């Protein structure tokens, strides 16, 4: 697993991102029905935003949450100090530290884009689910790269970045196949389009992208050919995304499978 944005301040960026309508957890889970006694795993929990939401929304008695990052787990414990029903563990989600058939739900939100072995991870989700339990996968498709502009310099740099980047920002479309290839049944999926087509939405996403670009500077500079090119790319991207005549959007895929 290669987390491009492994930065101590990343948890704060995500907290702010989740307040944007395009990244609404409430909207993503609006069709999910969980009973208070159900056991839920938040796989790739980050700083625990989803876990806290689940407790508040469904009055759950037991949420397990894991993440590979020691920094994120430390932050999650601090941010969730008033939530006694969340149990955090640092763990590689390719080898979950749980017994078989423990959970009623496994929820994995905005994690698959970073996975090197998505099939192995999905197999682990199936292993820890009870018979009849459900995996609920949420991820993006086209985030950051779905911008169209007539600026050919930016387009060229975007293509170079797309070829060299270590994460899959088009992974959303693959989620149903991951479930199918790991023997989940009753697979359903939905796609929603999230557009940044008014000034306030663009302003919020610009702030979000400034941090995204800042936290990934080392990786992006290496791909693009140095800090000077990276700085030019950042300036061009932030300028072009604010042009109301340019399209900026991404798709979000939610896929659900049953064991």
N, C-alpha and C positions, 0 to 999 in steps of 0.2 A: 504494500500500500504506500503510495507516494502522495503525501499531503503537501501540495504546493504552497499553501498559505499557513505553514507552521510558524506562527508568530504569536507572541504573548497577547498582543492586542486583538487578535483575530476573534476572540470570543465577544468583544465589545462590538466589532463590526457586525457579527452575526445577530447580536441582540437588536441592533438598529435595523438591520436588513429585515428581520422578522416583523417589524412594524410597518413595512411597506406592503401595500395591497398585493403586489405581485408575488410576495413570499409568505402569504398568510397561512399559518398553521391551521387556524380555525376553518378556513375554506378547504384546505386539503383533507381535513378529517371530518367534514360535515356529514358524510354518509356512514361514518364508523360508529358502531353501537357496541360499547364495552360495558360489562357489568362490574360493579365495585369489587367483586371477589375474583375476577379474572386476573391471571398473572400475565404481565406484559413485559417484553424486552424491548428497550430502546437501544438498538444496535448502531454504534457509531454516534454516541450521544453528544459529543462535543462538550459544551459547558452546561448541558442539562436543560436547555430551554424546552425541548419537547417533553421531557419527563415531567417537568413542573406543570406544563400545560395539561398533560394527561391526568395528573392528580387533581388539578383544579376543575377540569371539565367533567371528569367521570367519577370523581370521588373514589379513586382506586385505593385499595388497601396495600397493594404490593406492585411496585415497578422496579425492575432490574435495569441497570443502564451500564453500558461498557463502551470504552473507547481506547484506541491504541496509544493515545497521547497522554503522557503523564501530566503535562501542563494542563490539558483540558480537564482531566479528572480532578486535579487540584482545584481548578476554577469552579468546576461543577459542584464540588462539595461546599465551597464557600458560598456560592450563589444559592445553594439549596439547603442551607443550614436549618431552615425552618420546616423542611419537608422530611419527616422521619420515615416515610414509607418508600423512599427511593434508596436503592442499594447500588452504589457505584463500584465498578471494578475496572482496572486497567487491563485490557485484553486485546489480543489480535482476533478480529472477528472471523478469520479463517480457521481458528481453533478456539471456539467459545468455551469458557470455563464452566459449563453447565451440563448437567446430566441430560440424558435423552428424555423427550416427552415431558417437558417441564412447563412450557408456556402455552397460553391460549392465543396470544398474538405476538408476532415479532414485527416491529415497525422500524424501517430503515429509511431515513430521510436525508437526501442530499449527500450520500456517501458513495454510491456506486461509481460516480464519476472519477473517484480516486483509486478504485480497486484494480489491482493487477490480475487477480484471479476471481472474477465475479461468479463463475459457476461454483467454485469451491465454497465461497461464502454462502451462496444460496443453498447449497447442500447442507451446510451447517445450520441454517435457519430451519430447514425441514427436519433435521435431526432433533433439535431442541423443542420443536412444536409437538403438542399433544395431537393424537388423531383427531382430525376435524379442525385443528387450529389453523390460523391464517397468517400468511406473510403479507405485509402491506408495504410496498416499495414506492418511494417517491423520489423522482429525480428530474433533472432539467434536460432540455434538448435544444441546443443552439444558443445557450447563454453566452453573452459577451461577443460571440462571433456573428450573431445574426444582426449585423448592421450593414446597411447598404448606403454607399456614398459615391459620389463621382470623383472623390480624391483618390487618384490611382496610387499615389505614394502610400497612403494608409492601407489601401486594398492589398498592395504587394506585401507590406509588412505583416498584415493579418494572415495572409496565406502562409508566409514563412513561419509565423508563430504557430499556426494551426498544425503544420507539418512536424514541428519540433517539440510541441508541448507534451508533457508526460501524463496529462489527465484527459479524460474523454468527456468533453462537454456536449456530446451528442449521444450520450448513453441512454437517455430516457426511452428512446424508441426500441431499445434492446431488452427492456425489463420483462415484457411478457415472454420472450424467448428464453431468458434465463430461468423463469419459473417453469416453463414447459420442459426444458432440457433437464430439470432436476425433479421431474415426476410430480409436480404440483398439479392439482386438478381444479376444475371450476374457475379457470383463470378469466378475469375480466380486467379491462383497462380503460382509462379515459385520458384524453389529452385536452389541455386548455391552453389558449394563447394569451400571453401577457405582453401588452404593448406599453411602451413609454411614449405616449403621443400627446402629452400636455406638459406645460412648463413645470408644474410642481413635481410630477412623476420623474421628469428628466433631471430636475435639480437633486432629488433624493438619490436617484441612481448614479448621478455624477459623483456625489459624495461617497457612495458605496464603491464605485470604480476607482476612485483615487486611492482608497485603502487597498483594494484588490491589487492594483498595480504596484503600490508601494511595497506591500508584503511579498510580492512575487518578483521583485526587481532583479535579484541575483539570477534566478532561472530565466527570466525574460531577456536580460542583457546577454546571457550566454547564447541563447537561441538567435537573437537578432543581430549579434555581432558587436557588442560593447555598450557601455553606458551612454555614449553619445547618441547612438541609434535608438536605444531604449528611451531616452529623454525625448527625442523627436517623436517616437511612436506615442508616448504618453500624451504629449501636447496635442498631437493630431487627433488621437482618439477622443480625448475629452472635448476638443473643439467641435469635431464632427458630430458627436452624439447629441450635442445641444442644438444642432440644426433641425428645426421642425420639419424640414422637407426630406430628411433622411429617415429611413425606417430603422427602428431599434426595437427588437422583440425577442422573446424566447417562448418555447413550448414547455409545458410541465406535464409529465406523464405520471399517472398513478396506476400501478398494477397490483392486483390482489390475487393470490393463489391459496388454495386450501390443501392441507395435507390429507 
